[in-house]
Amino acid sequence: MPSFTRGLAKPEPPALRVAALGITLALALGWSATGLAQSRSAPPDPAAGVPGATLESVLSVARQLSPERAARALDTEAAQARVMIAGSLPDPKMQVMSDDADRTSGPRLNRMTYSFEQDIPLWGRRGLRRDAAQAEVGQMQALARGADVELAERVKVAFARYYAAYQAVHRTEDLHKAIHAVAEVARGRYAQGRGEQQDVFRAEMDTTRVATDIVRLDADLKTAQGQLNALLLRSASAPLAPPERLRPLPDLRNPDVARLLGRAQQANPGLAADAAALSGAEANRKLADKTWYPDITLGAGAIQRPGWGPPGYQAWVAVKVPLQWGLHEGEIRQAAAQAQAAEARLGVREQQIRGDLVEAVVGFEGSRQTADLIRRQLLPQAEALVRSGAASYAVDRTDLVSVLRNEHDLSDIRLQLLAAEFDGQRQLAAIERLIGGDL
């Protein structure tokens, strides 16, 4: 228990004591009320090349290093190669045959036959195969864009979480400083015989309780840093620059849903991938419908009769006879079912995007309005209440419990503002994923 004999040994004039209390509480309120602005305006660490200060700094690094984006690019390259394969003729077949001449007696007479065969697809099959392969290219490109927008969403949410956790730690540290200053005032009042010892214990206990909150919030901050570093392919403990700001939240209304739905129909990667899959399935269905029409095989050969006769030539045309009814009927039914399934998946995707977009817009607007209400009304009201309570406490018009409660309420409101801002950023990232790009 600290000693208060110095305060009792030399009592100060009442006016001077009131002034000292007012100065101390003003310092406490200065820490509490201006901490948010100071933290937001504090410059980041000067270490060059360290991401984390802004969303753009972490998003560019994540896109450059993303293994999923690299894999999708390779998938697209492979699909483009399959277009070349689909539009090419199959390899020809060369045959060299040694045979006996047709005779009933005499010595063996050898003849050599050199032949060439080429399968020729007819009925537009090559074009349909090329169309199906080109649709697969479109599907792979859409999936690559989908990987990019999904990565952007994860990075945006992780950065917003990092910002909120960072600010929560510093706002709680501001509360700790304010309550510590109030505790100093309580000790001075007790030393002067104007306060109760219970107030000193209560203020010190409250200071310790806030210190435990700082430890918990600091653990949350480290978790958020680890999640963001994981998206940047860095170790969980790699340093990050202090976050400077969040993106401003746009003003969205319910009528904007129709406009956003139009953007989603044009740019949503999932819709584009399903539409490309449907196009490829339709090409395969048309290809299966032509299974009853046979391709042809053209062949030509040269006959060599060494030493016993003139050379000769051969030419032929071969076709496959479609006698396996079960085979061809099965191929047609399979392709038709796959086309119908692709069309159904496209419809399901459109319905899901419509529902998710409406939900995200409504949630975003609620978070934005909540943050705006807290920032413009509730936060100034709480700050005014803290100032009023501190002034009343300085002249013995209120008790310590009310002062501490006001400080905690102000801190809680600031944390509520951070939570509303984070939720708005999360909903904004979801909207941008659904429409396939930034607002």
C-alpha positions as CSV (number, residue, x, y, z in Angstrom):
1,M,0.0,0.0,0.0
2,P,1.6,3.3,-1.0
3,S,2.2,5.9,1.7
4,F,0.3,9.2,1.6
5,T,2.2,11.0,4.5
6,R,3.6,13.6,2.1
7,G,0.1,14.7,1.1
8,L,-0.9,14.9,4.8
9,A,2.3,16.6,6.0
10,K,1.8,19.8,4.0
11,P,-1.9,20.5,3.1
12,E,-2.4,22.6,0.1
13,P,-5.0,25.4,-0.1
14,P,-8.4,24.2,-1.3
15,A,-8.3,26.3,-4.5
16,L,-4.9,24.8,-5.4
17,R,-6.1,21.3,-4.7
18,V,-9.1,21.7,-7.0
19,A,-6.8,23.1,-9.7
20,A,-4.4,20.2,-9.3
21,L,-7.3,17.7,-9.6
22,G,-8.6,19.5,-12.7
23,I,-5.2,19.4,-14.3
24,T,-4.7,15.7,-13.6
25,L,-8.2,14.8,-14.9
26,A,-7.6,17.0,-17.9
27,L,-4.5,15.0,-18.6
28,A,-6.5,11.8,-18.2
29,L,-9.1,13.0,-20.6
30,G,-6.5,14.1,-23.0
31,W,-5.1,10.6,-23.2
32,S,-8.6,9.1,-23.5
33,A,-10.2,11.6,-26.0
34,T,-7.3,12.2,-28.3
35,G,-5.8,8.7,-28.4
36,L,-7.7,7.7,-31.5
37,A,-6.7,10.7,-33.5
38,Q,-3.1,10.5,-32.5
39,S,-2.9,6.8,-33.3
40,R,-4.5,7.3,-36.7
41,S,-2.1,10.1,-37.6
42,A,1.0,8.4,-36.3
43,P,3.5,7.7,-39.1
44,P,4.2,4.1,-39.9
45,D,7.6,2.5,-39.2
46,P,10.2,3.8,-41.7
47,A,11.4,0.3,-42.6
48,A,11.2,0.2,-46.3
49,G,9.5,-2.7,-48.0
50,V,7.4,-3.7,-45.0
51,P,3.7,-4.2,-46.0
52,G,0.8,-3.5,-43.7
53,A,0.3,0.2,-43.7
54,T,-2.4,0.2,-46.3
55,L,-4.6,-2.4,-48.0
56,E,-2.9,-1.7,-51.4
57,S,0.5,-2.6,-49.9
58,V,-0.6,-6.1,-48.8
59,L,-2.9,-6.8,-51.7
60,S,-0.1,-6.2,-54.3
61,V,2.2,-8.6,-52.4
62,A,-0.5,-11.2,-52.0
63,R,-1.3,-11.2,-55.7
64,Q,2.4,-11.4,-56.7
65,L,3.1,-14.4,-54.5
66,S,-0.2,-16.3,-54.6
67,P,0.4,-19.9,-55.6
68,E,-3.2,-20.4,-56.5
69,R,-3.1,-17.6,-59.1
70,A,0.0,-19.2,-60.6
71,A,-1.7,-22.6,-60.7
72,R,-4.8,-21.1,-62.4
73,A,-2.6,-19.4,-65.0
74,L,-1.0,-22.8,-65.8
75,D,-4.5,-24.4,-66.0
76,T,-5.5,-21.8,-68.5
77,E,-2.3,-22.4,-70.5
78,A,-3.0,-26.1,-70.6
79,A,-6.6,-25.5,-71.8
80,Q,-5.3,-23.2,-74.6
81,A,-3.0,-26.1,-75.7
82,R,-6.0,-28.4,-75.8
83,V,-7.7,-26.1,-78.4
84,M,-4.8,-26.8,-80.7
85,I,-5.2,-30.5,-80.0
86,A,-8.9,-30.4,-80.7
87,G,-8.5,-28.6,-84.1
88,S,-5.8,-31.0,-85.4
89,L,-6.1,-34.1,-87.4
90,P,-5.0,-37.4,-85.7
91,D,-1.6,-38.7,-86.6
92,P,-1.5,-40.7,-89.8
93,K,-0.5,-44.4,-89.9
94,M,2.4,-45.6,-92.0
95,Q,2.6,-49.3,-92.8
96,V,5.4,-51.3,-94.5
97,M,4.5,-54.9,-95.4
98,S,6.5,-57.6,-97.0
99,D,4.4,-60.2,-98.9
100,D,4.6,-63.0,-101.4
101,A,3.3,-62.6,-104.9
102,D,0.1,-64.5,-105.7
103,R,1.3,-67.6,-107.6
104,T,0.8,-71.4,-107.3
105,S,4.3,-72.7,-108.2
106,G,7.9,-71.6,-108.6
107,P,10.2,-69.8,-106.3
108,R,9.1,-67.2,-103.8
109,L,8.6,-63.7,-105.3
110,N,8.6,-60.9,-102.7
111,R,6.8,-57.7,-103.0
112,M,6.9,-54.7,-100.7
113,T,3.8,-52.5,-99.9
114,Y,4.2,-49.0,-98.4
115,S,0.9,-47.6,-97.3
116,F,-0.4,-44.4,-95.6
117,E,-3.7,-44.0,-93.8
118,Q,-5.4,-40.9,-92.4
119,D,-8.6,-40.6,-90.4
120,I,-10.7,-37.6,-91.5
121,P,-13.4,-36.4,-89.1
122,L,-16.5,-35.2,-91.0
123,W,-19.8,-33.5,-90.2
124,G,-18.2,-30.6,-88.4
125,R,-16.7,-32.7,-85.6
126,R,-13.4,-30.8,-85.6
127,G,-15.1,-27.5,-85.2
128,L,-17.3,-28.8,-82.4
129,R,-14.3,-30.2,-80.5
130,R,-12.5,-26.9,-81.0
131,D,-15.6,-25.1,-79.6
132,A,-15.7,-27.3,-76.6
133,A,-12.0,-26.8,-75.9
134,Q,-12.4,-23.1,-76.4
135,A,-15.2,-23.1,-73.8
136,E,-12.9,-24.9,-71.4
137,V,-10.3,-22.0,-71.9
138,G,-13.1,-19.5,-71.0
139,Q,-13.9,-21.6,-67.9
140,M,-10.2,-21.7,-66.8
141,Q,-9.9,-18.0,-67.3
142,A,-13.0,-17.4,-65.3
143,L,-11.7,-19.6,-62.5
144,A,-8.4,-17.7,-62.6
145,R,-10.4,-14.4,-62.1
146,G,-12.4,-16.1,-59.4
147,A,-9.2,-17.1,-57.6
148,D,-8.0,-13.5,-57.8
149,V,-11.2,-12.0,-56.4
150,E,-11.4,-14.6,-53.6
151,L,-7.8,-13.8,-52.7
152,A,-8.6,-10.1,-52.7
153,E,-11.6,-10.7,-50.4
154,R,-9.5,-12.7,-47.9
155,V,-6.8,-10.1,-47.9
156,K,-9.3,-7.2,-47.5
157,V,-10.9,-9.0,-44.5
158,A,-7.6,-9.9,-43.0
159,F,-6.3,-6.3,-43.3
160,A,-9.5,-4.9,-41.8
161,R,-9.2,-7.4,-38.9
162,Y,-5.6,-6.4,-38.4
163,Y,-6.5,-2.7,-38.4
164,A,-9.4,-3.3,-35.9
165,A,-7.2,-5.4,-33.6
166,Y,-4.4,-2.8,-33.7
167,Q,-6.7,0.0,-32.9
168,A,-8.5,-2.0,-30.2
169,V,-5.1,-2.5,-28.4
170,H,-4.3,1.2,-28.6
171,R,-7.8,2.3,-27.5
172,T,-7.6,0.1,-24.5
173,E,-4.1,1.4,-23.7
174,D,-5.7,4.9,-23.8
175,L,-8.3,3.7,-21.3
176,H,-5.5,2.3,-19.1
177,K,-3.8,5.6,-19.0
178,A,-7.0,7.5,-18.2
179,I,-7.9,5.2,-15.4
180,H,-4.4,5.3,-14.1
181,A,-4.6,9.0,-14.0
182,V,-7.9,8.8,-12.2
183,A,-6.3,6.5,-9.7
184,E,-3.6,9.1,-9.0
185,V,-6.3,11.6,-8.4
186,A,-8.0,9.2,-6.0
187,R,-4.8,8.7,-4.1
188,G,-4.3,12.5,-3.9
189,R,-7.8,13.0,-2.6
190,Y,-7.4,10.2,0.0
191,A,-4.1,11.8,1.1
192,Q,-5.8,15.1,1.6
193,G,-8.6,13.5,3.5
194,R,-11.2,14.3,0.8
195,G,-11.7,10.7,-0.5
196,E,-12.2,7.2,0.7
197,Q,-9.6,4.5,0.7
198,Q,-12.1,2.2,-1.0
199,D,-11.9,4.5,-4.0
200,V,-8.2,4.0,-4.3
201,F,-8.6,0.3,-4.2
202,R,-11.4,0.4,-6.7
203,A,-9.3,2.5,-9.2
204,E,-6.3,0.3,-8.8
205,M,-8.3,-2.8,-9.4
206,D,-9.9,-1.3,-12.4
207,T,-6.4,-0.4,-13.8
208,T,-5.4,-4.0,-13.4
209,R,-8.5,-5.3,-15.0
210,V,-7.9,-3.1,-18.1
211,A,-4.3,-4.3,-18.2
212,T,-5.6,-7.9,-18.5
213,D,-7.8,-6.7,-21.4
214,I,-4.8,-5.3,-23.1
215,V,-3.1,-8.7,-22.9
216,R,-6.1,-10.4,-24.4
217,L,-6.4,-7.9,-27.2
218,D,-2.7,-8.1,-27.9
219,A,-3.1,-11.8,-28.4
220,D,-5.9,-11.0,-30.9
221,L,-3.6,-8.6,-32.6
222,K,-0.9,-11.2,-33.0
223,T,-3.5,-13.7,-34.4
224,A,-4.6,-11.1,-37.0
225,Q,-1.0,-10.4,-37.9
226,G,-0.4,-14.1,-38.4
227,Q,-3.4,-14.5,-40.6
228,L,-2.4,-11.6,-42.8
229,N,1.2,-12.8,-43.0
230,A,-0.1,-16.2,-44.1
231,L,-1.8,-14.7,-47.1
232,L,1.5,-12.9,-47.9
233,L,3.4,-16.2,-47.6
234,R,5.4,-14.8,-44.7
235,S,6.1,-16.3,-41.3
236,A,3.5,-15.6,-38.7
237,S,5.8,-13.4,-36.7
238,A,7.1,-11.4,-39.6
239,P,6.9,-7.6,-38.9
240,L,4.0,-5.6,-40.4
241,A,3.8,-1.8,-40.7
242,P,1.2,-0.2,-38.4
243,P,-2.1,0.1,-40.3
244,E,-2.8,3.7,-41.3
245,R,-6.4,3.7,-42.5
246,L,-9.3,1.6,-43.8
247,R,-11.0,2.1,-47.1
248,P,-13.9,4.6,-47.0
249,L,-17.2,2.9,-47.1
250,P,-19.4,3.9,-50.1
251,D,-23.1,4.8,-49.6
252,L,-25.2,1.9,-50.9
253,R,-29.0,1.9,-50.9
254,N,-31.5,-0.9,-51.7
255,P,-32.0,0.4,-55.3
256,D,-28.4,-0.2,-55.9
257,V,-29.0,-3.9,-55.7
258,A,-30.3,-4.1,-59.2
259,R,-27.2,-2.2,-60.5
260,L,-24.9,-4.5,-58.6
261,L,-26.8,-7.6,-59.9
262,G,-26.2,-6.3,-63.4
263,R,-22.5,-6.0,-62.7
264,A,-22.4,-9.5,-61.2
265,Q,-24.1,-11.0,-64.3
266,Q,-21.4,-9.4,-66.4
267,A,-18.3,-9.9,-64.3
268,N,-18.9,-12.5,-61.6
269,P,-16.2,-15.2,-62.2
270,G,-18.4,-18.0,-61.0
271,L,-21.2,-17.1,-63.4
272,A,-18.7,-16.8,-66.2
273,A,-17.2,-20.2,-65.4
274,D,-20.6,-21.8,-65.3
275,A,-21.6,-20.1,-68.6
276,A,-18.4,-21.4,-70.3
277,A,-19.1,-24.9,-68.9
278,L,-22.6,-24.7,-70.4
279,S,-21.2,-23.7,-73.7
280,G,-18.8,-26.6,-73.7
281,A,-21.5,-29.0,-72.7
282,E,-23.7,-27.8,-75.6
283,A,-20.8,-28.3,-78.0
284,N,-20.3,-31.9,-76.6
285,R,-24.0,-32.6,-76.9
286,K,-24.0,-31.5,-80.6
287,L,-20.9,-33.7,-81.1
288,A,-22.6,-36.7,-79.5
289,D,-25.6,-36.2,-81.8
290,K,-23.3,-36.8,-84.8
291,T,-22.1,-40.1,-83.4
292,W,-24.4,-41.9,-85.9
293,Y,-22.5,-40.3,-88.8
294,P,-19.2,-42.1,-89.4
295,D,-15.9,-40.6,-90.1
296,I,-13.8,-41.9,-93.0
297,T,-10.3,-43.2,-93.4
298,L,-8.4,-42.5,-96.6
299,G,-5.5,-44.7,-97.5
300,A,-3.0,-45.0,-100.3
301,G,-0.1,-47.4,-100.9
302,A,2.7,-48.2,-103.3
303,I,3.7,-51.8,-104.3
304,Q,7.2,-52.6,-105.2
305,R,8.1,-55.9,-107.0
306,P,11.9,-56.0,-107.0
307,G,13.3,-57.7,-110.1
308,W,10.2,-59.4,-111.3
309,G,7.5,-56.9,-112.2
310,P,6.5,-53.2,-112.5
311,P,5.5,-51.2,-109.4
312,G,1.8,-50.9,-108.5
313,Y,-0.5,-48.7,-106.5
314,Q,-3.4,-49.0,-104.0
315,A,-6.1,-46.6,-102.8
316,W,-9.0,-47.2,-100.5
317,V,-11.7,-45.6,-98.3
318,A,-12.8,-47.0,-95.0
319,V,-15.7,-46.1,-92.7
320,K,-16.9,-47.3,-89.3
321,V,-20.3,-48.8,-89.3
322,P,-22.4,-47.5,-86.3
323,L,-23.9,-50.9,-85.3
324,Q,-23.4,-50.5,-81.5
325,W,-26.8,-48.9,-80.7
326,G,-26.2,-49.0,-76.9
327,L,-22.8,-47.2,-77.3
328,H,-24.2,-44.3,-79.4
329,E,-27.4,-43.9,-77.5
330,G,-25.5,-43.8,-74.2
331,E,-23.1,-41.1,-75.5
332,I,-26.1,-39.0,-76.6
333,R,-27.9,-39.3,-73.4
334,Q,-24.8,-38.6,-71.3
335,A,-24.0,-35.5,-73.3
336,A,-27.6,-34.2,-73.0
337,A,-27.7,-34.8,-69.3
338,Q,-24.4,-33.0,-68.8
339,A,-25.7,-30.0,-70.8
340,Q,-28.9,-29.9,-68.7
341,A,-26.8,-30.2,-65.5
342,A,-24.6,-27.3,-66.6
343,E,-27.7,-25.2,-67.3
344,A,-29.1,-26.0,-63.9
345,R,-25.8,-25.1,-62.2
346,L,-25.8,-21.8,-63.9
347,G,-29.3,-21.1,-62.7
348,V,-28.5,-22.1,-59.2
349,R,-25.4,-19.8,-59.3
350,E,-27.5,-16.8,-60.4
351,Q,-30.0,-17.4,-57.7
352,Q,-27.3,-17.8,-55.0
353,I,-25.5,-14.6,-56.1
354,R,-28.7,-12.7,-56.1
355,G,-29.5,-13.8,-52.5
356,D,-25.9,-13.3,-51.3
357,L,-25.7,-9.9,-52.8
358,V,-29.0,-8.7,-51.3
359,E,-27.8,-10.0,-47.9
360,A,-24.4,-8.4,-48.2
361,V,-25.8,-5.0,-49.3
362,V,-28.3,-5.0,-46.4
363,G,-25.7,-6.0,-43.9
364,F,-23.2,-3.5,-45.3
365,E,-25.6,-0.6,-45.1
366,G,-26.5,-1.5,-41.6
367,S,-22.9,-1.6,-40.5
368,R,-22.2,1.7,-42.3
369,Q,-25.1,3.4,-40.7
370,T,-24.2,2.0,-37.3
371,A,-20.6,3.3,-37.6
372,D,-21.8,6.6,-38.8
373,L,-24.3,7.0,-35.9
374,I,-21.6,6.0,-33.4
375,R,-19.0,8.4,-34.9
376,R,-21.3,11.4,-35.2
377,Q,-23.6,11.1,-32.2
378,L,-22.8,8.5,-29.7
379,L,-19.0,9.0,-29.5
380,P,-19.3,12.8,-29.0
381,Q,-22.0,12.3,-26.4
382,A,-19.8,9.8,-24.5
383,E,-16.8,12.2,-24.6
384,A,-19.0,15.0,-23.3
385,L,-20.2,12.8,-20.5
386,V,-16.6,11.9,-19.6
387,R,-15.6,15.6,-19.5
388,S,-18.6,16.5,-17.4
389,G,-18.0,13.7,-15.0
390,A,-14.3,14.6,-14.6
391,A,-15.2,18.2,-13.9
392,S,-17.8,17.2,-11.3
393,Y,-15.4,14.8,-9.7
394,A,-12.8,17.6,-9.4
395,V,-15.2,19.6,-7.3
396,D,-16.7,16.7,-5.3
397,R,-20.0,16.7,-7.2
398,T,-19.8,13.1,-8.3
399,D,-18.2,9.9,-7.1
400,L,-15.4,7.8,-8.5
401,V,-17.6,5.0,-9.7
402,S,-19.4,7.3,-12.1
403,V,-16.1,8.6,-13.5
404,L,-14.8,5.1,-14.1
405,R,-18.0,4.0,-15.6
406,N,-18.0,6.9,-18.0
407,E,-14.4,6.1,-19.0
408,H,-15.4,2.4,-19.7
409,D,-18.4,3.4,-21.6
410,L,-16.4,5.7,-23.8
411,S,-13.9,2.9,-24.4
412,D,-16.6,0.4,-25.2
413,I,-18.2,2.8,-27.7
414,R,-14.9,3.2,-29.4
415,L,-14.5,-0.6,-29.6
416,Q,-18.1,-0.8,-31.0
417,L,-17.1,1.7,-33.7
418,L,-14.1,-0.5,-34.6
419,A,-16.4,-3.6,-34.7
420,A,-18.9,-1.8,-37.0
421,E,-16.2,-0.6,-39.3
422,F,-14.7,-4.1,-39.5
423,D,-18.1,-5.6,-40.3
424,G,-18.7,-3.0,-43.0
425,Q,-15.3,-3.7,-44.6
426,R,-16.1,-7.5,-44.5
427,Q,-19.4,-6.9,-46.2
428,L,-17.8,-4.6,-48.7
429,A,-15.3,-7.3,-49.6
430,A,-18.1,-9.8,-50.0
431,I,-20.0,-7.5,-52.4
432,E,-16.9,-6.9,-54.5
433,R,-16.3,-10.6,-54.7
434,L,-19.8,-11.1,-55.9
435,I,-19.7,-8.4,-58.6
436,G,-16.2,-9.5,-59.7
437,G,-14.3,-6.2,-58.9
438,D,-14.0,-3.2,-56.8
439,L,-16.8,-0.7,-56.3
